[in-house]
Amino acid sequence: MTDKQPAALIAMSGGVDSSAAAYQMQEAGFSCRGITLRLLAGDDGRNAGDAEAVCRRLGIPFSVLDLTPEFEEEVIRKFVRTYQAGGTPNPCVDCNRRIKFSRLLDMAEQDGAVLATGHYARVERDGATGRWLLKTALDAGKDQSYFLYTLTQRQLARVRFPLGSMEKRQVRALAERLGFVNARRRDSQDICFIPGGDYGAFLASYTKKPVPAGDFLSLDGQVVGRHRGAACYTLGQRKRLGLSMGEPVYVCGKDMAANTVTVGPERVLFSREVLVEELNWISMEPPETPLRVEAKLRSRQTGRPALLRPEGGGRVRLVFDEPQRAVTPGQAAVFYNGDTVVGGGTIVGTTSREEASHGL
């Protein structure tokens, strides 16, 4: 990196998005350096190999940073602990918070550089307040702002998302034109350390303990069948339960200590009020009065209108205009005002419509 150009550290996953981000930063006049994180002990090196090939094509330096111990502690072990406690963690959010936008931003700051990634999101400065804003990508189908809600003002000031104003088809066309080795590489949809998405098999392998079978319970606590391990099921699941109860039933709850899975009709899955903790505020300071927002409770969901009520103690309550299906503790709730991320946090509890109407 030279003193003549602004410097950029490019987080390169080996995929087409981060590769295109590197090119875009280079075209914008930055002196770039690519870096790939090694996060898994069994990494086959393909990601680093593809990233290095792209950097060679662009004529920029490349290196690999081994963070397997940190990833093990901050992401994988937390995933296991949360799952064993009955929650459903979001490891991509944890990785962004604890690894990618922690260690890499520290490195960039030490070099006087910005950090660029291939995320689909935008960062802007609010001229009136001076705050840095996180905004949704112009390609709504690829928007990743949900996973980035933990970014702080200090981090947003130094991060760049050069793909935020591009569509995915444009990114692939650019990579094809540049002859990138990964131009046609498929996007990964799985958690990186659970290929195939079989949580039960992963937990059994990781803990060296088999996931024990247990009882399916009805809402009134009666045993209605046997399951293959509570960790193998997700809230709202209907398929592959193997139950015949005269009507469709869904996973409505899990008790990890008792190793039971409760099933019931779909109406039980709907909740109107959601409690959220571990909050991070981006576009504003923590509110002291109720605030209208659109809230997402999963990444692919459209924002749903809700009233956000501060409750003190670092907690807020979302009261949705319409009940929401299968709200899952451990997942992220992210609050929006139009295309701007207001803030977000971790879901810790709900009040279901069924409970509210029956006083349960």
C-alpha positions in Angstrom: 0.0 0.0 0.0 1.3 3.5 -0.9 0.8 7.0 0.5 -0.3 8.2 -2.9 -3.6 6.4 -3.0 -6.3 5.7 -0.3 -5.8 2.1 0.9 -8.4 -0.7 1.1 -8.2 -4.1 2.7 -10.5 -6.4 0.8 -12.2 -9.3 2.7 -12.2 -12.1 0.1 -14.2 -15.2 0.7 -13.3 -16.8 -2.6 -16.7 -16.1 -4.1 -17.7 -13.9 -6.9 -19.1 -11.0 -4.8 -15.9 -10.2 -2.8 -14.0 -10.6 -6.0 -16.1 -8.0 -7.8 -15.8 -5.8 -4.7 -12.0 -5.9 -5.0 -12.2 -4.8 -8.6 -14.7 -2.0 -7.8 -12.4 -0.6 -5.1 -9.4 -0.8 -7.4 -11.4 1.1 -10.1 -12.4 3.7 -7.5 -8.7 4.5 -7.1 -7.8 2.5 -3.9 -4.6 0.7 -3.4 -6.0 -2.7 -2.5 -4.8 -5.8 -0.6 -6.9 -9.0 -0.5 -7.1 -11.2 2.6 -9.0 -14.4 3.2 -9.9 -15.7 6.6 -9.2 -19.3 7.4 -12.0 -20.2 9.8 -12.3 -24.0 9.8 -9.6 -26.6 10.7 -10.8 -28.8 7.8 -10.7 -26.0 5.2 -9.8 -27.6 1.8 -8.2 -24.3 0.6 -10.5 -23.8 -2.3 -11.7 -20.4 -1.1 -8.2 -19.1 -0.5 -7.1 -20.5 -3.9 -9.9 -18.8 -5.8 -9.3 -15.5 -3.9 -5.6 -15.6 -4.6 -6.3 -16.3 -8.3 -8.5 -13.2 -8.5 -5.9 -11.0 -6.7 -3.3 -12.3 -9.1 -5.6 -11.3 -12.0 -6.0 -7.8 -10.5 -2.3 -7.4 -9.6 -2.8 -6.9 -5.9 -1.2 -8.5 -2.9 -2.9 -11.4 -1.2 -2.6 -13.1 2.2 -4.5 -15.6 4.4 -5.2 -15.0 8.1 -5.8 -18.0 10.3 -8.6 -17.3 12.8 -9.7 -20.9 13.4 -9.3 -20.7 17.3 -11.3 -17.4 17.4 -14.0 -18.7 15.1 -14.2 -21.9 17.2 -14.7 -20.0 20.4 -16.8 -17.0 19.3 -19.1 -18.7 16.7 -19.1 -22.5 16.7 -19.1 -23.0 20.5 -21.7 -20.2 21.0 -23.9 -22.0 18.3 -23.6 -25.3 20.2 -24.3 -23.7 23.6 -27.4 -21.8 22.3 -28.8 -24.8 20.5 -28.3 -27.0 23.6 -30.2 -24.4 25.6 -33.2 -24.5 23.2 -32.5 -21.4 21.1 -31.7 -21.1 17.4 -28.5 -19.0 17.0 -27.6 -16.9 14.0 -23.9 -17.7 13.4 -23.6 -15.4 10.4 -24.4 -12.4 12.7 -22.0 -13.6 15.3 -19.2 -14.1 12.7 -19.8 -10.5 11.4 -19.8 -9.1 14.9 -16.9 -11.1 16.5 -14.7 -12.0 13.5 -15.0 -10.2 10.2 -15.9 -6.7 11.3 -13.8 -7.0 14.5 -10.4 -8.4 13.5 -10.4 -7.2 9.9 -11.5 -3.7 10.8 -8.8 -3.5 13.4 -6.2 -4.5 10.8 -7.5 -2.0 8.3 -7.5 0.8 10.9 -3.8 0.0 11.8 -3.0 0.4 8.1 -4.9 3.6 7.7 -7.2 1.7 5.3 -10.9 1.1 4.8 -12.3 -2.4 4.8 -14.3 -3.5 1.8 -16.5 -6.6 1.6 -18.8 -8.2 -1.0 -21.9 -7.7 1.2 -25.0 -6.3 -0.5 -25.8 -3.2 1.6 -25.0 0.6 1.5 -23.4 3.0 3.9 -24.1 6.7 3.9 -23.5 9.7 6.1 -26.4 11.6 7.5 -25.6 15.3 6.8 -28.0 16.5 9.5 -26.9 14.4 12.4 -23.4 13.3 11.3 -24.3 9.7 12.0 -23.3 6.9 9.6 -26.3 5.0 8.3 -26.6 1.4 7.1 -29.0 1.1 4.3 -30.5 -1.8 2.3 -29.0 -2.8 -1.1 -30.7 -1.7 -4.3 -31.0 -5.3 -5.2 -33.7 -6.2 -2.7 -33.4 -9.9 -3.4 -29.7 -9.9 -2.3 -29.9 -7.4 0.5 -27.8 -8.4 3.5 -28.3 -5.5 5.9 -30.1 -7.9 8.2 -26.8 -9.6 9.0 -25.0 -6.3 9.5 -27.1 -4.6 12.1 -24.3 -5.0 14.8 -22.0 -2.6 13.0 -21.1 0.4 15.2 -20.6 4.0 14.2 -16.8 3.6 14.3 -17.0 0.5 12.1 -19.4 2.0 9.6 -17.1 5.0 9.2 -14.4 2.7 7.8 -16.3 0.0 5.9 -17.3 0.0 2.3 -19.8 -2.1 0.4 -19.1 -1.4 -3.3 -21.9 -3.9 -4.5 -24.7 -2.1 -2.6 -25.8 -0.3 -5.7 -25.4 -3.3 -8.1 -27.6 -6.2 -9.0 -26.3 -9.7 -8.7 -26.6 -10.3 -12.5 -24.4 -7.3 -13.0 -21.8 -8.7 -10.6 -21.7 -12.0 -12.4 -21.5 -10.3 -15.8 -18.6 -8.2 -14.5 -16.8 -11.3 -13.2 -17.3 -13.1 -16.5 -15.9 -10.1 -18.4 -12.8 -10.0 -16.2 -12.3 -13.7 -16.5 -12.5 -14.4 -12.8 -12.1 -18.1 -11.9 -15.2 -18.0 -9.7 -17.5 -16.1 -12.1 -19.9 -19.0 -12.2 -19.4 -20.3 -8.7 -22.8 -20.9 -7.0 -23.6 -18.9 -3.9 -23.5 -20.9 -0.7 -26.8 -21.2 1.2 -25.5 -23.3 4.1 -23.8 -22.3 7.4 -20.2 -22.7 6.5 -19.5 -25.3 9.3 -22.7 -27.3 8.7 -22.7 -28.2 5.0 -26.0 -29.7 4.1 -27.8 -28.0 7.1 -28.1 -31.1 9.2 -27.9 -29.6 12.7 -28.4 -32.8 14.5 -25.6 -34.6 12.8 -23.3 -31.6 13.4 -24.1 -31.5 17.1 -23.5 -35.2 17.5 -20.2 -35.0 15.7 -19.0 -31.9 17.5 -20.0 -32.9 21.0 -19.0 -36.6 20.4 -22.4 -37.5 21.9 -25.3 -39.0 19.9 -28.4 -36.8 19.7 -30.9 -38.8 21.8 -34.4 -39.7 20.7 -37.2 -38.4 22.8 -40.9 -37.8 23.0 -43.2 -35.7 20.9 -45.8 -34.0 23.1 -49.2 -32.5 22.4 -50.0 -29.1 23.7 -51.6 -30.7 26.8 -48.4 -32.7 27.5 -49.5 -36.1 26.3 -46.9 -38.3 24.5 -48.0 -38.6 20.8 -44.9 -40.1 19.3 -41.1 -40.4 19.3 -38.6 -38.0 17.7 -35.0 -38.5 16.6 -33.6 -35.7 18.8 -34.9 -32.3 19.7 -31.9 -30.6 18.0 -33.1 -32.0 14.7 -36.2 -29.9 14.6 -37.0 -26.2 14.1 -39.9 -24.1 15.2 -42.7 -24.1 12.7 -41.5 -27.3 11.0 -44.2 -29.5 9.6 -42.4 -32.0 7.3 -40.6 -35.1 8.4 -42.3 -35.4 11.8 -43.8 -38.8 11.1 -46.9 -38.1 13.1 -50.5 -38.9 12.3 -52.8 -36.9 14.4 -55.9 -36.3 12.2 -54.8 -32.8 11.3 -51.5 -31.1 10.3 -49.3 -30.4 13.2 -46.2 -28.2 13.6 -43.2 -27.9 15.9 -44.4 -25.4 18.5 -41.7 -25.7 21.1 -38.7 -27.6 22.4 -37.5 -28.5 25.9 -33.8 -29.3 25.5 -33.4 -30.3 29.1 -36.3 -32.8 28.9 -35.5 -33.7 25.3 -39.1 -33.2 24.2 -40.6 -31.5 21.2 -44.1 -30.1 21.5 -46.4 -30.1 18.4 -49.7 -28.5 17.7 -51.9 -26.6 15.2 -50.4 -23.8 13.2 -52.4 -21.1 15.0 -50.2 -21.6 18.1 -47.1 -20.5 16.1 -48.3 -16.9 15.8 -47.0 -14.2 18.1 -47.8 -10.5 18.2 -45.3 -9.3 20.8 -41.6 -10.1 20.6 -39.0 -9.3 23.3 -35.5 -8.2 22.0 -32.2 -7.8 23.9 -28.5 -7.2 23.1 -29.4 -4.2 21.1 -27.3 -2.1 18.7 -28.6 1.3 17.5 -27.4 2.7 14.2 -29.5 5.6 12.9 -30.3 7.0 16.3 -29.5 6.8 20.0 -31.6 4.3 22.0 -35.1 5.6 21.9 -36.9 6.6 25.1 -40.4 6.7 23.7 -42.3 4.2 21.4 -41.3 4.2 17.8 -42.9 3.0 14.6 -40.7 0.7 12.6 -40.7 -2.1 10.1 -39.1 -5.2 11.6 -37.6 -8.3 10.1 -37.4 -11.4 12.2 -35.6 -13.4 9.5 -33.3 -12.4 6.7 -35.7 -13.1 3.7 -38.7 -11.6 5.4 -40.3 -8.3 4.2 -40.3 -5.7 7.0 -43.5 -5.9 9.0 -45.1 -2.8 10.7 -44.6 -2.8 14.4 -44.5 -0.5 17.4 -41.2 -0.6 19.2 -41.6 0.0 22.9 -38.5 0.6 25.1 -38.7 -1.4 28.3 -35.5 -0.4 30.1 -32.6 -2.7 31.0 -31.4 -2.9 27.4 -34.7 -4.5 26.2 -37.4 -3.5 23.8 -40.8 -5.0 23.0 -42.0 -5.2 19.4 -45.8 -5.1 19.1 -46.7 -6.1 15.5 -49.7 -4.9 13.7 -50.3 -8.5 12.6 -49.2 -11.7 14.5 -45.9 -13.2 13.2 -45.4 -16.9 12.5 -42.7 -19.0 14.2 -40.8 -16.3 16.0 -37.6 -18.0 17.1 -35.5 -17.0 20.2 -31.9 -16.6 19.3 -32.5 -15.1 15.9 -32.1 -11.5 15.0 -34.8 -8.8 15.0 -33.8 -5.9 12.8 -35.7 -2.6 12.8 -36.0 -0.4 9.6 -37.3 3.0 8.7 -37.7 2.7 4.9 -34.4 1.6 3.5 -32.4 2.6 6.7 -31.5 0.2 9.5 -32.6 1.8 12.8 -31.0 -1.0 14.9 -31.5 -4.6 15.9 -31.0 -7.2 18.6 -31.6 -10.8 19.6 -35.0 -12.3 20.1 -35.4 -13.6 23.6 -39.2 -14.3 24.0 -42.7 -13.9 22.6 -46.3 -13.6 23.6 -48.4 -15.8 21.2 -51.9 -15.0 20.1 -53.0 -18.3 21.5 -51.5 -17.5 24.9 -52.9 -14.0 24.9 -56.4 -15.1 24.0 -56.6 -17.9 26.5 -54.7 -16.2 29.3 -52.0 -18.9 29.3 
